[in-house]
Amino acid sequence: KLPINHEVQLYRISTELINNVLKHAQANKVEIRLEQLPHWLVLSVADDGKGIDTAKIRDGGGGIGFKNLYARAQEINAEVDLNSSHLGTVISLKIQTS
């Protein structure tokens, strides 16, 4: 069981990522996964949309949604992994559980 703040932040991050896919990705599919691994909880959102400029986002140039994503991830000590191409985007958050 995660602390309630972690659960709330993961929920908010999930909804923000789904909202981004619906608004911007022009995707046909989105896959949301929450995996419990030994010592880690991993949330990933993958789509088959048009992709995003990952360098721009990593440099702080993304919109408010991505700024909120990184702030929320930092609050719960989650590692963010962002990969994108013209074939889609995968964003994963990894939280240490033990």
Backbone as CSV, one residue per row, in Angstrom:
resi,resn,N_x,N_y,N_z,CA_x,CA_y,CA_z,C_x,C_y,C_z
1,LYS,0.845,-1.185,0.000,0.000,0.000,0.000,0.883,1.238,0.000
2,LEU,0.543,2.168,-0.872,1.269,3.429,-0.953,0.658,4.451,-0.006
3,PRO,1.447,5.440,0.384,0.856,6.551,1.140,-0.249,7.208,0.302
4,ILE,-1.257,7.733,0.969,-2.403,8.308,0.270,-1.971,9.418,-0.690
5,ASN,-0.986,10.225,-0.309,-0.506,11.289,-1.196,0.041,10.708,-2.503
6,HIS,0.744,9.582,-2.422,1.265,8.941,-3.626,0.110,8.464,-4.508
7,GLU,-0.904,7.876,-3.880,-2.051,7.399,-4.646,-2.757,8.555,-5.359
8,VAL,-2.953,9.650,-4.654,-3.615,10.815,-5.241,-2.783,11.382,-6.393
9,GLN,-1.488,11.507,-6.187,-0.636,12.056,-7.238,-0.601,11.142,-8.462
10,LEU,-0.550,9.831,-8.255,-0.586,8.909,-9.390,-1.902,9.021,-10.155
11,TYR,-2.993,9.189,-9.447,-4.285,9.384,-10.095,-4.265,10.663,-10.921
12,ARG,-3.783,11.748,-10.341,-3.751,13.033,-11.053,-2.805,12.988,-12.254
13,ILE,-1.674,12.343,-12.090,-0.739,12.185,-13.205,-1.398,11.376,-14.322
14,SER,-2.059,10.291,-13.956,-2.745,9.448,-14.958,-3.774,10.238,-15.732
15,THR,-4.597,11.000,-15.036,-5.637,11.758,-15.733,-5.025,12.841,-16.620
16,GLU,-3.946,13.467,-16.177,-3.284,14.475,-17.007,-2.708,13.850,-18.272
17,LEU,-2.078,12.689,-18.134,-1.506,12.027,-19.306,-2.585,11.586,-20.282
18,ILE,-3.672,11.055,-19.776,-4.780,10.653,-20.646,-5.371,11.878,-21.345
19,ASN,-5.534,12.952,-20.604,-6.045,14.191,-21.184,-5.124,14.694,-22.301
20,ASN,-3.806,14.623,-22.081,-2.852,15.036,-23.113,-2.996,14.194,-24.377
21,VAL,-3.178,12.898,-24.205,-3.368,12.024,-25.367,-4.629,12.444,-26.129
22,LEU,-5.731,12.639,-25.403,-6.987,13.000,-26.050,-6.908,14.350,-26.766
23,LYS,-6.207,15.309,-26.184,-6.145,16.654,-26.743,-5.126,16.812,-27.876
24,HIS,-3.985,16.118,-27.756,-2.869,16.463,-28.622,-2.319,15.337,-29.501
25,ALA,-2.448,14.091,-29.092,-1.695,13.015,-29.737,-2.266,12.547,-31.071
26,GLN,-3.535,12.788,-31.306,-4.194,12.243,-32.485,-4.010,10.720,-32.541
27,ALA,-4.154,10.104,-31.394,-3.929,8.659,-31.255,-5.216,7.880,-31.489
28,ASN,-5.034,6.648,-31.943,-6.149,5.713,-32.060,-6.256,4.815,-30.838
29,LYS,-5.112,4.595,-30.171,-5.087,3.708,-29.007,-4.243,4.326,-27.904
30,VAL,-4.619,4.014,-26.683,-3.811,4.363,-25.516,-3.829,3.163,-24.577
31,GLU,-2.692,2.865,-23.999,-2.584,1.755,-23.052,-2.062,2.310,-21.734
32,ILE,-2.775,1.989,-20.659,-2.393,2.431,-19.324,-2.073,1.188,-18.510
33,ARG,-0.886,1.180,-17.925,-0.464,0.017,-17.134,0.017,0.475,-15.773
34,LEU,-0.334,-0.291,-14.768,0.178,-0.095,-13.424,0.711,-1.446,-12.983
35,GLU,2.022,-1.521,-12.822,2.667,-2.794,-12.513,3.362,-2.739,-11.163
36,GLN,3.148,-3.762,-10.369,3.884,-3.919,-9.123,5.039,-4.868,-9.393
37,LEU,6.240,-4.360,-9.308,7.455,-5.147,-9.481,8.150,-5.243,-8.135
38,PRO,9.105,-6.159,-7.994,9.847,-6.183,-6.738,10.513,-4.819,-6.504
39,HIS,10.129,-4.167,-5.444,10.705,-2.888,-5.002,10.262,-1.680,-5.815
40,TRP,9.406,-1.848,-6.819,8.996,-0.732,-7.666,7.516,-0.817,-8.021
41,LEU,6.906,0.338,-8.194,5.583,0.449,-8.792,5.786,1.282,-10.053
42,VAL,5.291,0.784,-11.183,5.508,1.464,-12.457,4.164,1.784,-13.097
43,LEU,3.961,3.065,-13.385,2.797,3.532,-14.124,3.283,3.917,-15.514
44,SER,2.643,3.389,-16.555,3.028,3.786,-17.906,1.779,4.071,-18.733
45,VAL,1.908,5.095,-19.562,0.855,5.472,-20.491,1.503,5.518,-21.872
46,ALA,0.981,4.709,-22.790,1.532,4.620,-24.148,0.422,4.891,-25.150
47,ASP,0.770,5.619,-26.209,-0.206,5.868,-27.265,0.445,5.658,-28.627
48,ASP,-0.387,5.598,-29.650,0.104,5.434,-31.018,-0.076,6.731,-31.811
49,GLY,0.052,7.847,-31.130,-0.178,9.146,-31.749,1.024,9.690,-32.504
50,LYS,0.983,10.989,-32.786,1.964,11.639,-33.652,3.304,11.926,-32.985
51,GLY,3.387,11.731,-31.666,4.647,11.969,-30.968,4.783,13.409,-30.500
52,ILE,5.788,13.638,-29.659,6.037,14.959,-29.104,7.536,15.234,-29.114
53,ASP,7.886,16.493,-28.975,9.280,16.918,-28.935,9.796,16.721,-27.510
54,THR,10.439,15.599,-27.259,10.880,15.260,-25.897,11.958,16.207,-25.388
55,ALA,12.839,16.683,-26.254,13.895,17.603,-25.820,13.285,18.900,-25.293
56,LYS,12.277,19.381,-25.971,11.602,20.612,-25.554,10.969,20.433,-24.177
57,ILE,10.343,19.286,-23.956,9.679,19.026,-22.675,10.702,18.867,-21.561
58,ARG,11.781,18.132,-21.813,12.810,17.940,-20.790,13.482,19.254,-20.399
59,ASP,13.516,20.195,-21.333,14.117,21.503,-21.062,13.127,22.477,-20.441
60,GLY,11.932,21.991,-20.080,10.939,22.840,-19.430,10.046,23.601,-20.379
61,GLY,10.124,23.302,-21.671,9.343,24.030,-22.660,7.978,23.444,-22.939
62,GLY,7.613,22.371,-22.269,6.294,21.787,-22.491,5.216,22.651,-21.868
63,GLY,3.991,22.263,-22.079,2.867,23.029,-21.531,2.716,22.822,-20.033
64,ILE,1.681,23.420,-19.521,1.380,23.347,-18.083,1.209,21.899,-17.641
65,GLY,0.594,21.070,-18.479,0.372,19.672,-18.114,1.670,18.938,-17.819
66,PHE,2.681,19.145,-18.656,3.959,18.475,-18.415,4.692,19.075,-17.229
67,LYS,4.560,20.364,-17.034,5.175,20.976,-15.853,4.549,20.402,-14.584
68,ASN,3.220,20.241,-14.598,2.529,19.623,-13.461,2.966,18.177,-13.277
69,LEU,3.112,17.451,-14.381,3.552,16.057,-14.314,4.890,15.944,-13.584
70,TYR,5.858,16.740,-14.009,7.184,16.667,-13.389,7.154,17.133,-11.936
71,ALA,6.348,18.130,-11.621,6.242,18.595,-10.234,5.602,17.511,-9.352
72,ARG,4.560,16.880,-9.851,3.902,15.814,-9.081,4.829,14.612,-8.909
73,ALA,5.548,14.272,-9.960,6.491,13.149,-9.870,7.579,13.441,-8.851
74,GLN,8.083,14.654,-8.856,9.124,15.028,-7.901,8.595,14.944,-6.472
75,GLU,7.345,15.327,-6.274,6.741,15.312,-4.940,6.695,13.905,-4.343
76,ILE,6.555,12.893,-5.199,6.478,11.514,-4.695,7.751,10.719,-5.017
77,ASN,8.816,11.431,-5.382,10.112,10.813,-5.692,10.023,9.766,-6.797
78,ALA,9.247,10.072,-7.819,9.101,9.159,-8.954,10.087,9.548,-10.053
79,GLU,10.636,8.540,-10.694,11.481,8.750,-11.868,10.574,8.790,-13.094
80,VAL,10.786,9.768,-13.967,9.983,9.904,-15.179,10.841,9.517,-16.377
81,ASP,10.283,8.665,-17.223,10.944,8.274,-18.469,9.999,8.639,-19.607
82,LEU,10.507,9.419,-20.557,9.696,9.919,-21.661,10.357,9.527,-22.971
83,ASN,9.627,8.762,-23.791,10.115,8.346,-25.108,9.027,8.614,-26.131
84,SER,9.439,9.205,-27.263,8.451,9.534,-28.281,9.076,9.503,-29.661
85,SER,8.248,9.178,-30.624,8.622,9.224,-32.035,7.339,9.463,-32.816
86,HIS,7.453,9.452,-34.134,6.260,9.619,-34.966,5.300,8.428,-34.845
87,LEU,5.734,7.372,-34.157,4.891,6.185,-33.964,4.129,6.202,-32.646
88,GLY,4.404,7.206,-31.793,3.701,7.297,-30.521,4.606,7.697,-29.386
89,THR,4.021,7.729,-28.209,4.712,8.189,-27.010,4.479,7.210,-25.874
90,VAL,5.527,7.007,-25.072,5.426,6.216,-23.849,6.002,7.062,-22.724
91,ILE,5.202,7.262,-21.690,5.655,7.967,-20.496,5.486,7.013,-19.327
92,SER,6.575,6.796,-18.601,6.564,5.884,-17.466,7.036,6.601,-16.217
93,LEU,6.421,6.251,-15.097,6.852,6.742,-13.800,7.164,5.528,-12.937
94,LYS,8.283,5.599,-12.273,8.739,4.482,-11.448,8.925,4.993,-10.029
95,ILE,8.257,4.324,-9.081,8.319,4.707,-7.680,8.854,3.534,-6.884
96,GLN,9.873,3.806,-6.080,10.435,2.756,-5.232,9.477,2.473,-4.091
97,THR,9.199,1.189,-3.862,8.246,0.804,-2.813,8.920,0.194,-1.601
98,SER,10.185,-0.159,-1.725,10.892,-0.705,-0.554,12.369,-0.537,-0.721
